[in-house]
Amino acid sequence: MKHILLVLTVGCLSAGPALAASPKPADSINVLRAVGPEGLGNVQASQAWQQLSAADASALPAILTAMEGANDLALNWLRAAVDSIASRELAAGRKLPVAALEKFVRDTKHHPRARRLAYELIARADSAKAQSLIAGLRDDPSTELRRDAVQLLVNEAAALAKAGKTNDAIPKYQTAIKSARDVDQVEDIAKELKNLGSPVSLPGVFGWLSDWKVVGPFDNKDRAGFEKVFPPEQGIDLNAEYDGLNGKVKWQDFKTTGDYGLVDLNKPIGALKEVTGYAYTEFNSDKARPVELRLGCKNGWKVWLNGKLLFGRDEYHRGMEIDQYRLAGELKPGKNTILVKLTQNEQTEKWTVEWEFQLRITDALGTPIASAKR
């Protein structure tokens, strides 16, 4: 009888784990996607991450797909799970699902960071396959992948140039700069083309808005000009004469020069402090479309598109870079109006004299959009 009881007891103990089956990867993924700010769901997420990280490589495409629409915290958890699975499987000499990962990369509907991560997994598993894949993504809608594809072409051009095959190198560089969207990469390619005796027009590559009307100065004493509504904000009349800071002011023509499209109000209005100025231009579009107005500026500024205020920042001299601010807007068919308000503060140090901005219109990827012919 004791022997029979012992067998039954062991049987009951061994049945326990089978009843408490490990969560499916989808369940763990759902927990990770639910994590929120201020520690919301972190305890559950930590447990779910451990469970998900124990999954085999076949779960990788599902985890990558889950990155679509996930918040930044969830993205971090999911990426960590991907890295953990891939590192464990590769260290054990097992293969990653390269074919499924390649299919994932080629599907542009997936999250850009997820597609980039899938590509990196392919590179870890099969470098030749990764290089073949990236070569065809030079015009990909994801800058995360496009940059590497462009760089591959740049490397080919550089090798040709080094071998003295200038006539072969130049077309490759020219093709590369058309596809490049990252500012530093564009500048590097432009430098190489210049060195080879085939310079490109950087204003054309970046697509700066170059033809403006400017007016000022108006007051900005005690930095009150940023919020004060001056006449140009009430309606554009290019023939109007306004009461300015030091007398009557009128709109003046201003065309940018140089590679970086700087609208320098010190030139037409004067190198002044505690002042406000305006710049106005028109942009013709052949259709209605969403765009980004990309601004670089170290002064206080506001930007209106077709009379609608897009955004503004009341701060000064904290540095300036290309595409520093990306303002979402909507172009309408035909004429579109753009008004920029630029305020200068009271600081007199040499590094505070700049009173300027640069502006271009692009799609979400950073591809410049040219004004249509009237």
C-alpha positions as CSV (number, residue, x, y, z in Angstrom):
1,M,0.0,0.0,0.0
2,K,2.8,2.4,0.8
3,H,4.4,1.7,-2.6
4,I,1.1,2.6,-4.3
5,L,0.8,5.9,-2.3
6,L,4.3,6.9,-3.2
7,V,3.7,6.4,-6.9
8,L,0.5,8.5,-6.7
9,T,2.3,11.3,-4.8
10,V,5.1,11.5,-7.4
11,G,2.6,11.5,-10.2
12,C,0.8,14.5,-8.6
13,L,4.0,16.4,-8.2
14,S,5.1,15.8,-11.8
15,A,1.8,16.9,-13.1
16,G,2.1,20.4,-11.4
17,P,4.4,22.1,-13.9
18,A,2.4,20.9,-16.8
19,L,-0.7,22.6,-15.5
20,A,1.2,25.9,-15.1
21,A,2.4,26.2,-18.7
22,S,4.7,29.1,-19.7
23,P,2.9,32.1,-21.3
24,K,2.9,32.2,-25.0
25,P,5.1,34.9,-26.6
26,A,2.0,36.8,-27.7
27,D,0.9,37.1,-24.0
28,S,4.3,38.4,-22.9
29,I,4.3,40.8,-25.9
30,N,1.0,42.2,-24.8
31,V,2.3,42.8,-21.3
32,L,5.3,44.6,-22.6
33,R,3.3,46.8,-24.9
34,A,1.1,47.9,-22.0
35,V,4.0,49.3,-20.0
36,G,3.6,53.0,-19.3
37,P,5.4,56.0,-17.7
38,E,6.3,56.4,-14.1
39,G,6.8,52.7,-13.6
40,L,3.3,51.7,-14.7
41,G,3.5,48.0,-15.4
42,N,7.2,47.6,-14.8
43,V,6.9,44.7,-12.4
44,Q,4.8,42.7,-14.9
45,A,7.0,43.8,-17.8
46,S,10.1,42.5,-16.1
47,Q,8.6,39.1,-15.7
48,A,7.1,39.1,-19.2
49,W,10.5,40.1,-20.6
50,Q,12.2,37.1,-18.9
51,Q,9.5,34.8,-20.3
52,L,9.7,36.3,-23.8
53,S,13.5,36.2,-23.9
54,A,13.4,32.5,-23.3
55,A,11.5,32.0,-26.6
56,D,13.3,30.5,-29.6
57,A,14.3,32.5,-32.8
58,S,11.0,31.8,-34.5
59,A,9.4,34.4,-32.2
60,L,11.6,37.2,-33.6
61,P,9.3,38.4,-36.4
62,A,6.3,38.6,-34.1
63,I,8.3,40.6,-31.5
64,L,9.5,43.0,-34.3
65,T,5.9,43.4,-35.6
66,A,4.8,44.3,-32.0
67,M,7.0,47.4,-32.2
68,E,4.5,49.0,-34.5
69,G,2.6,51.6,-32.5
70,A,4.4,50.8,-29.2
71,N,5.5,53.6,-26.9
72,D,9.2,54.3,-26.3
73,L,9.3,52.3,-23.1
74,A,7.7,49.3,-24.7
75,L,10.1,49.6,-27.7
76,N,13.0,49.3,-25.3
77,W,11.6,46.2,-23.7
78,L,10.9,44.6,-27.0
79,R,14.3,45.4,-28.5
80,A,16.0,44.0,-25.4
81,A,14.1,40.7,-25.9
82,V,15.1,40.6,-29.5
83,D,18.8,41.1,-28.7
84,S,18.6,38.5,-25.9
85,I,17.0,35.8,-28.1
86,A,19.4,36.5,-31.0
87,S,22.5,36.5,-28.9
88,R,21.6,33.3,-27.2
89,E,20.6,31.5,-30.4
90,L,23.7,32.5,-32.3
91,A,26.0,31.7,-29.3
92,A,24.5,28.2,-29.3
93,G,25.2,27.8,-33.0
94,R,21.6,27.9,-34.0
95,K,20.3,29.8,-37.0
96,L,18.1,32.9,-37.1
97,P,15.0,33.0,-39.4
98,V,16.8,35.0,-42.1
99,A,14.2,34.5,-44.8
100,A,11.4,35.8,-42.5
101,L,13.6,38.7,-41.3
102,E,14.3,39.7,-44.9
103,K,10.6,39.6,-45.7
104,F,10.0,41.8,-42.7
105,V,12.7,44.3,-43.8
106,R,11.2,44.6,-47.3
107,D,7.8,45.4,-45.9
108,T,7.9,49.2,-45.6
109,K,4.7,49.2,-43.5
110,H,6.6,48.0,-40.5
111,H,8.1,50.3,-37.9
112,P,11.4,51.9,-39.2
113,R,13.3,51.0,-36.1
114,A,11.9,47.4,-36.2
115,R,13.0,47.1,-39.8
116,R,16.4,48.4,-39.0
117,L,16.7,45.9,-36.1
118,A,15.7,43.1,-38.4
119,Y,18.4,44.1,-40.9
120,E,21.0,44.1,-38.1
121,L,19.9,40.6,-37.2
122,I,20.4,39.5,-40.8
123,A,23.8,41.1,-40.8
124,R,24.8,39.1,-37.6
125,A,23.6,35.9,-39.2
126,D,24.6,36.3,-42.8
127,S,26.7,39.3,-43.8
128,A,26.6,38.6,-47.5
129,K,22.8,38.5,-47.5
130,A,22.7,41.7,-45.5
131,Q,24.9,43.5,-48.0
132,S,22.8,42.3,-50.9
133,L,19.7,43.4,-49.2
134,I,20.8,46.9,-48.2
135,A,22.1,47.6,-51.7
136,G,18.5,47.8,-53.0
137,L,17.3,50.1,-50.2
138,R,18.9,53.4,-51.4
139,D,15.5,55.0,-51.8
140,D,13.8,53.3,-48.9
141,P,11.3,55.4,-47.0
142,S,13.2,54.8,-43.8
143,T,16.3,56.9,-43.1
144,E,17.4,54.1,-40.7
145,L,18.1,51.9,-43.7
146,R,18.6,54.4,-46.5
147,R,21.8,55.8,-44.9
148,D,23.6,52.5,-45.0
149,A,22.5,51.9,-48.6
150,V,23.8,55.3,-49.6
151,Q,27.0,54.7,-47.8
152,L,27.5,51.5,-49.7
153,L,27.4,53.5,-52.9
154,V,29.7,56.2,-51.5
155,N,32.2,53.5,-50.6
156,E,32.2,52.2,-54.2
157,A,32.7,55.7,-55.5
158,A,35.6,56.3,-53.0
159,A,37.3,53.1,-54.2
160,L,37.0,54.2,-57.8
161,A,38.3,57.7,-57.0
162,K,41.2,56.2,-55.2
163,A,42.0,54.0,-58.2
164,G,42.1,57.1,-60.3
165,K,38.8,56.3,-62.1
166,T,37.3,59.8,-61.6
167,N,34.9,59.6,-64.4
168,D,33.4,56.4,-62.9
169,A,33.4,57.8,-59.3
170,I,31.5,61.0,-60.1
171,P,28.2,59.4,-61.3
172,K,28.1,57.2,-58.3
173,Y,28.6,60.2,-55.9
174,Q,25.9,62.1,-57.8
175,T,23.5,59.2,-57.5
176,A,24.3,58.9,-53.8
177,I,23.7,62.6,-53.0
178,K,20.3,62.4,-54.6
179,S,19.3,59.6,-52.2
180,A,21.0,60.9,-49.1
181,R,18.8,62.5,-46.5
182,D,21.1,62.9,-43.5
183,V,22.7,66.3,-43.5
184,D,26.2,65.1,-42.6
185,Q,26.1,62.5,-45.3
186,V,25.0,65.1,-47.9
187,E,27.8,67.4,-46.9
188,D,30.4,64.6,-47.0
189,I,29.3,63.6,-50.5
190,A,29.2,67.2,-51.7
191,K,32.8,67.6,-50.5
192,E,34.0,64.6,-52.4
193,L,32.3,65.8,-55.6
194,K,33.9,69.2,-55.2
195,N,37.3,67.6,-54.7
196,L,36.8,65.6,-58.0
197,G,36.0,68.9,-59.8
198,S,32.2,68.3,-60.1
199,P,30.7,70.5,-57.4
200,V,26.9,70.4,-56.6
201,S,24.7,73.3,-55.6
202,L,24.0,72.7,-51.9
203,P,21.1,75.2,-51.9
204,G,19.5,73.0,-54.6
205,V,20.2,69.8,-52.7
206,F,18.7,71.1,-49.5
207,G,15.9,73.0,-51.1
208,W,16.2,76.3,-49.1
209,L,13.5,78.9,-49.6
210,S,15.6,81.7,-51.0
211,D,13.3,84.5,-52.2
212,W,11.8,86.6,-49.4
213,K,10.3,89.9,-48.5
214,V,11.5,91.3,-45.1
215,V,10.3,94.2,-42.9
216,G,11.4,95.7,-39.7
217,P,12.6,96.7,-37.2
218,F,9.8,96.6,-34.7
219,D,10.3,96.7,-30.9
220,N,11.4,93.8,-28.7
221,K,12.4,95.7,-25.5
222,D,12.2,93.6,-22.4
223,R,11.5,90.7,-24.9
224,A,7.9,91.8,-25.2
225,G,7.9,91.7,-29.0
226,F,7.6,87.9,-29.1
227,E,4.0,88.1,-27.9
228,K,3.1,91.5,-29.3
229,V,1.1,91.5,-32.5
230,F,2.6,93.7,-35.1
231,P,0.9,94.6,-38.4
232,P,2.4,91.8,-40.5
233,E,0.6,89.3,-38.3
234,Q,-2.7,90.9,-39.0
235,G,-2.5,90.5,-42.7
236,I,0.1,90.7,-45.5
237,D,0.1,93.9,-47.6
238,L,3.5,94.1,-49.4
239,N,2.8,97.7,-50.4
240,A,2.0,98.8,-46.9
241,E,4.1,101.1,-44.7
242,Y,4.3,100.5,-41.0
243,D,5.3,102.4,-37.9
244,G,8.5,100.7,-37.0
245,L,10.9,101.1,-34.0
246,N,12.7,104.1,-35.5
247,G,10.2,105.4,-38.1
248,K,8.4,104.1,-41.1
249,V,9.3,100.7,-42.5
250,K,8.4,98.9,-45.7
251,W,8.9,95.5,-47.1
252,Q,12.2,94.9,-48.9
253,D,13.3,92.1,-51.3
254,F,15.9,89.7,-49.9
255,K,17.5,86.7,-51.6
256,T,19.6,84.3,-49.7
257,T,23.2,83.6,-50.8
258,G,25.6,80.9,-49.7
259,D,25.1,77.2,-49.3
260,Y,22.8,77.2,-46.3
261,G,20.0,79.5,-47.2
262,L,20.5,82.0,-44.3
263,V,17.9,84.8,-44.1
264,D,20.1,87.3,-42.3
265,L,18.0,90.2,-41.1
266,N,21.1,92.1,-40.0
267,K,21.8,92.8,-43.7
268,P,18.6,94.4,-44.9
269,I,17.4,95.8,-41.6
270,G,20.6,96.5,-39.6
271,A,22.6,94.8,-36.9
272,L,20.3,95.8,-34.0
273,K,19.3,94.5,-30.6
274,E,16.0,94.2,-28.8
275,V,14.1,94.2,-32.2
276,T,11.6,92.2,-34.1
277,G,11.5,91.5,-37.8
278,Y,9.4,89.6,-40.3
279,A,10.1,87.6,-43.4
280,Y,7.5,86.5,-45.9
281,T,7.5,84.3,-48.9
282,E,5.0,82.4,-51.2
283,F,5.2,78.8,-52.2
284,N,3.2,77.2,-55.0
285,S,2.1,73.6,-54.7
286,D,0.6,71.5,-57.5
287,K,-1.6,69.7,-55.0
288,A,-2.7,69.5,-51.4
289,R,-0.2,67.5,-49.3
290,P,1.2,67.2,-45.8
291,V,4.6,68.6,-45.4
292,E,7.2,69.6,-42.9
293,L,8.6,73.2,-42.6
294,R,12.1,72.6,-41.4
295,L,13.7,75.5,-39.6
296,G,17.1,76.3,-38.2
297,C,17.3,79.4,-35.9
298,K,19.0,80.6,-32.7
299,N,16.6,83.6,-32.1
300,G,13.1,83.8,-30.9
301,W,10.7,82.8,-33.7
302,K,7.2,82.1,-34.9
303,V,6.1,80.5,-38.2
304,W,2.7,80.8,-39.9
305,L,1.6,78.8,-42.9
306,N,-1.4,80.2,-44.7
307,G,-2.2,82.4,-41.7
308,K,-2.1,79.5,-39.3
309,L,0.5,79.6,-36.5
310,L,2.5,76.4,-36.6
311,F,4.7,76.9,-33.6
312,G,7.2,79.3,-31.9
313,R,10.0,79.4,-29.4
314,D,10.9,82.4,-27.2
315,E,14.6,81.6,-26.6
316,Y,17.9,82.9,-27.8
317,H,21.4,81.9,-28.9
318,R,21.3,78.2,-27.9
319,G,22.8,77.1,-31.1
320,M,21.5,76.5,-34.6
321,E,21.5,73.5,-36.9
322,I,19.8,72.4,-40.1
323,D,16.3,71.0,-39.6
324,Q,16.5,72.0,-35.9
325,Y,12.7,72.3,-35.8
326,R,10.3,70.2,-37.8
327,L,6.9,71.8,-38.1
328,A,4.0,69.7,-39.6
329,G,1.8,71.6,-42.0
330,E,-0.6,71.2,-44.9
331,L,-0.1,72.8,-48.3
332,K,-3.1,73.6,-50.4
333,P,-3.1,73.6,-54.2
334,G,-1.8,76.9,-55.7
335,K,-0.4,79.7,-53.6
336,N,0.7,79.1,-50.0
337,T,1.9,81.9,-47.7
338,I,4.7,81.6,-45.1
339,L,5.4,84.3,-42.5
340,V,8.4,84.1,-40.1
341,K,8.7,86.3,-37.1
342,L,12.2,86.8,-35.7
343,T,13.0,88.4,-32.5
344,Q,16.5,89.5,-31.2
345,N,17.3,90.0,-27.5
346,E,19.3,92.4,-25.5
347,Q,22.6,90.5,-25.2
348,T,25.6,92.3,-26.7
349,E,28.3,89.6,-26.7
350,K,29.8,88.9,-30.1
351,W,28.2,85.4,-30.3
352,T,24.7,87.0,-29.9
353,V,24.8,89.2,-33.0
354,E,23.2,86.6,-35.3
355,W,19.6,87.5,-36.3
356,E,18.9,84.8,-38.9
357,F,17.1,81.6,-39.9
358,Q,17.0,79.0,-42.7
359,L,13.9,77.3,-43.9
360,R,12.9,74.5,-46.3
361,I,9.9,72.5,-47.1
362,T,10.2,68.7,-47.2
363,D,8.2,65.5,-46.9
364,A,8.4,63.5,-43.7
365,L,11.7,61.8,-44.8
366,G,13.4,65.1,-45.5
367,T,13.1,65.1,-49.3
368,P,13.0,68.8,-50.4
369,I,9.8,69.9,-52.2
370,A,10.2,72.5,-54.8
371,S,7.8,75.3,-55.5
372,A,5.7,74.5,-58.5
373,K,5.8,76.9,-61.5
374,R,3.1,79.5,-61.6
